[in-house]
Amino acid sequence: MYRNKFLDMENLPTCIAPWHALTIKWGGNVVPDIIYKDKLGDINNNTLKEIWNGDDYKALREMHRNRQVPPSCANCAKKEKSGRSRRMYFWDKLDYDLRMESETLDVDSTPDIRYLDFTLSNKCNLACIHCGPFVSTGWTKDGKKLNKEKPEYWKQEPIGFNGVKELSFMDNLFANPEYFRNLQWLALRGGEPLYDERCYEVLKWFVENDLAKNIALDISTNATVFEDRFKEIFKEFKHIELLISIEATDELYSIIRGGKGYQWSDLEDNLEKFYAEDNIEITFAVTVMITNIFNLDKVWDWFYNNHRKRASISMTNVVVNPAYLNIAHMPRELKNKALEKIEHLPNMEMWPITNSRVDTFEYQTGIDDIRAGLKRETNEEEATKYWDWFVKYTKDLDRLRGTDTFANIPEMEKYT
């Protein structure tokens, strides 16, 4: 499995996100990264300086400085068993010199935020099966029905729209602008960022404050919408990296997207609109789960035959939660079949010539991480429980949505 060389250096923190990355969630919660499970402060009520110097933030930095992984960061450790974690992402993403200099970081180091991440709302036009009603407004109808019938699928969280109504929190966030003196990346997540007017307003804020020209955008999108206003404002930024989620092909793509009207052909037509923009680089980001593990070869073939000269592909994100979609919880026979199905897929691919990283020649697709996850032994009792949940969950969604998932996964027929 892939591991960045910085990850295991004993003289460095276990993660550099607590010093160089920042995520603002829609309720105002401040965290170092989107998968962090706790809360360090509320940017609606306090400045970043006040939150940064709070006991919780200091304790987090101290633990990572001492090479301890706090419970709130446990999801990274889980990710690394089957794929790549967010801390691995930052060790790869941030500048080489910054990574080398992380040896000097301490609990009281002055903030030097390089990667600023916003999750402004859960507004989304899709209802992907690996998502849920708290994360997507597209899930509202089905989420209410499933919560009433099977409340065990999710924690009982508020269903419907959740998000900021205005950007007044930006005053608290940038009360000390020197913290962002070296800001390189602005990330937008959702929901669906290109479907959310709040994301547009944030981009507009950076343009109006004369910050956009030195910042690259990192946007996770389903690529089903691309309004003219986003096309125009993208031109104000240094560079755009789109992580376009592609979980499967053909009919299974539509089913995973929520069924009813989300067609594979529509996506392919829409991709050409993104390619037409000069400053956009595309990575097809495949979220790997039980539902699409037997479709990965088709995704690869589609990418290789149609897009490899214009885009890259990443299969490094393996679902950990919900646990009933985690590939580690498939029956051993199915894991072996899945290994055979992806046996021919390469772990290395060449960067397209239009990519800013083309000088490094090759990148890792993440296939080896998936193979390692499939080979990993798990608790049999736990795996059986979650496999049963996966089957029930899939059939419940099929019933609500009028789809037939397993008809598109013949390898699972006798197991479901």
Rosetta blueprint (number, residue, H / E / L):
1 M L
2 Y L
3 R L
4 N L
5 K H
6 F H
7 L H
8 D H
9 M L
10 E L
11 N L
12 L L
13 P L
14 T L
15 C L
16 I L
17 A H
18 P H
19 W H
20 H H
21 A E
22 L E
23 T E
24 I E
25 K L
26 W L
27 G L
28 G L
29 N E
30 V E
31 V E
32 P L
33 D L
34 I L
35 I L
36 Y L
37 K L
38 D L
39 K L
40 L L
41 G L
42 D E
43 I L
44 N L
45 N L
46 N L
47 T L
48 L H
49 K H
50 E H
51 I H
52 W H
53 N L
54 G L
55 D H
56 D H
57 Y H
58 K H
59 A H
60 L H
61 R H
62 E H
63 M H
64 H H
65 R H
66 N L
67 R L
68 Q L
69 V L
70 P L
71 P H
72 S H
73 C H
74 A H
75 N H
76 C H
77 A H
78 K H
79 K H
80 E L
81 K L
82 S L
83 G L
84 R L
85 S L
86 R H
87 R H
88 M H
89 Y H
90 F H
91 W H
92 D H
93 K H
94 L L
95 D L
96 Y H
97 D H
98 L H
99 R H
100 M H
101 E H
102 S H
103 E H
104 T H
105 L L
106 D L
107 V L
108 D L
109 S L
110 T L
111 P L
112 D L
113 I L
114 R L
115 Y E
116 L E
117 D E
118 F E
119 T E
120 L L
121 S E
122 N L
123 K L
124 C L
125 N L
126 L L
127 A L
128 C L
129 I L
130 H L
131 C L
132 G L
133 P L
134 F L
135 V L
136 S L
137 T H
138 G H
139 W H
140 T H
141 K H
142 D H
143 G H
144 K H
145 K H
146 L H
147 N H
148 K H
149 E H
150 K L
151 P H
152 E H
153 Y H
154 W L
155 K L
156 Q L
157 E L
158 P L
159 I L
160 G L
161 F L
162 N L
163 G E
164 V L
165 K L
166 E L
167 L L
168 S L
169 F H
170 M H
171 D H
172 N H
173 L H
174 F L
175 A L
176 N L
177 P H
178 E H
179 Y H
180 F H
181 R L
182 N L
183 L L
184 Q L
185 W E
186 L E
187 A E
188 L E
189 R E
190 G L
191 G L
192 E L
193 P H
194 L H
195 Y H
196 D L
197 E H
198 R H
199 C H
200 Y H
201 E H
202 V H
203 L H
204 K H
205 W H
206 F H
207 V H
208 E H
209 N L
210 D L
211 L L
212 A H
213 K H
214 N H
215 I L
216 A E
217 L E
218 D E
219 I E
220 S E
221 T E
222 N L
223 A L
224 T L
225 V L
226 F L
227 E L
228 D H
229 R H
230 F H
231 K H
232 E H
233 I H
234 F H
235 K L
236 E L
237 F L
238 K L
239 H E
240 I E
241 E E
242 L E
243 L E
244 I E
245 S E
246 I L
247 E L
248 A L
249 T L
250 D H
251 E H
252 L H
253 Y H
254 S H
255 I H
256 I H
257 R H
258 G L
259 G L
260 K L
261 G L
262 Y L
263 Q L
264 W H
265 S H
266 D H
267 L H
268 E H
269 D H
270 N H
271 L H
272 E H
273 K H
274 F H
275 Y H
276 A L
277 E L
278 D L
279 N L
280 I E
281 E E
282 I E
283 T E
284 F E
285 A E
286 V E
287 T E
288 V E
289 M L
290 I H
291 T H
292 N H
293 I H
294 F H
295 N H
296 L H
297 D H
298 K H
299 V H
300 W H
301 D H
302 W H
303 F H
304 Y H
305 N H
306 N H
307 H L
308 R L
309 K L
310 R L
311 A E
312 S E
313 I E
314 S E
315 M E
316 T E
317 N E
318 V E
319 V L
320 V L
321 N L
322 P L
323 A H
324 Y H
325 L H
326 N L
327 I H
328 A H
329 H H
330 M L
331 P L
332 R H
333 E H
334 L H
335 K H
336 N H
337 K H
338 A H
339 L H
340 E H
341 K H
342 I L
343 E L
344 H L
345 L L
346 P L
347 N L
348 M E
349 E E
350 M E
351 W L
352 P L
353 I L
354 T L
355 N L
356 S L
357 R L
358 V H
359 D H
360 T H
361 F L
362 E E
363 Y E
364 Q E
365 T L
366 G L
367 I H
368 D H
369 D H
370 I H
371 R H
372 A H
373 G H
374 L H
375 K H
376 R L
377 E L
378 T L
379 N L
380 E H
381 E H
382 E H
383 A H
384 T H
385 K H
386 Y H
387 W H
388 D H
389 W H
390 F H
391 V H
392 K H
393 Y H
394 T H
395 K H
396 D H
397 L H
398 D H
399 R H
400 L H
401 R H
402 G L
403 T L
404 D L
405 T H
406 F H
407 A H
408 N H
409 I L
410 P H
411 E H
412 M H
413 E H
414 K H
415 Y H
416 T L
